[in-house]
Amino acid sequence: MPVRQQREPAPVHPDIERVLLTGDRIQARLREMAALIDRDYADREVLLVGVLKGAFLLMADLARYVTVPMRFDFMAVSSYGSATQTSGVVRILKDLEQDIGQRHVLLVEDIVDTGLTLNYLLRSLRARRPASLDVLSLLTKPEQVRVPIEVRYVGFEVPGVFVVGYGLDYAERYRNLPYIGTLRRSVYETP
């Protein structure tokens, strides 16, 4: 009989001030959301569209829990640069490779804060006439929303603080952390 190894909790990175969501808690919520997706798309194939770079870990883990037929595609957009707040100016850096006309599309986002970026993406995708278009976001920041967006599947609501880890970054760093936490202010504020 093989010996089961227990996972050690990930050490907290020295730049992290506080862990908001542990890796175990994230995975448990992804399993719950996958069950909802399986129920809602039981008779249809779903096209998961990940918004790069932030959603790549989320999409990979979520897909392992979903059992309905699915395909994958990705878009890359930029609205942050190296800042801690969105600029509101959205640039599409990589567009979809597949035609989404008459497909059931589930847009997978890491975080919805102001809603500006997502609003832009949804307008662009709706113009391509999918059969359905829904949104899944691991995180939302309700107190920062400037454009109302309907997010069908929400992992967690977080306060209006800058978060990193589990795909979320600051200046392209911290995406690999298996949890979500807040950065120490000294990391991104200059004296």
N, C-alpha and C positions, 0 to 999 in steps of 0.2 A: 504494500500500500504506500503510495507516494506521500511524502511529508508536505503538508500545506504550509507555505511560508506566510507569515503575517507581514502586512505592509507596515513599514515604519512611517509615522507621520513625517511629511516633508519638513525639513528645517526652514524656519522663517528667514527669508533674505534680510540682510542687515539694513537695506533701504526701506523695508516695509515697516510702517508705523503700527498697523493693526490689521489682522486678518478678519475680513467680514464674512467670507463664505469658505468653508473648508472644501477640499476636494471631494470628500465623502458626501457632503451635503449637496454639492453640485451634481454628482453622479446620481444620487437618489432622486433629485428633481428631474434630471434628464430621463430617467426611467419612467417617471410619472407622465411627463410630456409625451414620450414615445407611445405610451398606452393610449393617450388621447388622440394622437395622430393615427395610430392603427385603427381606432374606432371611427374617426372622422373620414378617413380615406380607405375604408375597408373594401370598397368595390372599385377603386380607381388606382392608377399609378400616379405617384407624386414626383414632381421634379423639385428636388431641393436645390435652391440657389443660395450659395454661401457668399456673403459679402466679405471679401478679403481686405485685410489680412486677419482681422480680429476674430472672425467666425470659424477659422479653419479647425481649431481644436474642438469647439462646440459641435460643429457639423460632423466631424469624424466620430466623436463619442456618441452623439445622438443617433447617427445612422446605424450604429451597432445594436441599438435597442429597438429600432423600428423594424417591423416585420412585413409591412405592405411593400409591394413592388415600388422601386424608386430608381430614379436616375439623378445624376449630379451635374451641376454647372456652377460657375463662379463669376462674380463681378468684382472688380477692384475699384474703389472710389477713394477720394481724398477730400477731407474737409478739416483736418486737424493740423497736418504738417507735424511739427515738433512742439505744438502748443498743448496746453491742458484744457482748452476750451475750443469748441468748433468755431471755425471762421464763418460758417454759413455759406461759403462758396464751395460748391461741389464740383469735382472733376471726375469723370469716368476714366479710369486708367486702363481697365480691361473690361471689355463687354462680353456678353454671353456668346458661347459658340453654337448653341442650339436655338432653333426657332421655337418660341414658346406659345405660338398660336394654338388655341384649343387644348392646351396642356393645363394640368392642375399644378400650379406653382406655389411652393412654400418658400418664401424669402427668409433666410436664416441670418439674423443679426446678433452681434455680440451685445450691443447696448443701444438703447434709445434714450437720448437725453433731451435735446431740444426738439427733435423730430424733423428738423430741417433736411438733413441728409436723406432720411427715410422717405419723407414726403416727395423729394425729388426723384428718388429711385422708383417709388410706386407709380408716379405719373409716367415715367419712362416705360415701365413694364406694362402698365394698363394699355398704353397706346399700341402694344404688340398683340393685343387681344387674346390673352390666356383664357381658358375655360373658367378658371378660378385663380385668385391671387390672395394669399393670406400671409401673415407675418408671424414668425417666432423670434422672440428675443430673449436671450438669457437674462439680461438686466434691463430695467427701466428706471428712470429717475423722474417720477411724476411731478416733483416740484420744479423741474427745469423745463418742462414741455412748453414750447412756444407755438407749435402747430399740432393740433389734435390728430393723433394717428390711432387707428384701431389695430391693436396687437392681439392676435387670436390666442397665442400661447406665450405666456410670460413666465420666466423662471423665477425671478426675484425682483422685488422693488428695493432699490437702495437709495440712501440719502444723496443729496446733491454734492458729493465729494468726488474728487478724481480718483479712479480706481484702476488697478493694473492686475495682471495675472490672468491665467487661463485664456490666453489669446489677446487680452487687452494690453496695450503698451504705453510707454512714455518714451519718445524718441527711439522707437524700435527695440526697446529693452523690456524685459520682464514678461514677455508673452508666454514663456515656458514655465512659469510658476504654476503649480497644480492647484492653487487656491486663488481667491480674489481678495486683494487687500488695498489699503491706502498707502501712498508713499509718504515718507517723511518730507516735510516742506523744504528741508535743506537740499533735497535732491533737485528740485526744479525752481527754487527761488534763488536769485543771485543777491548777495549781500549789498 
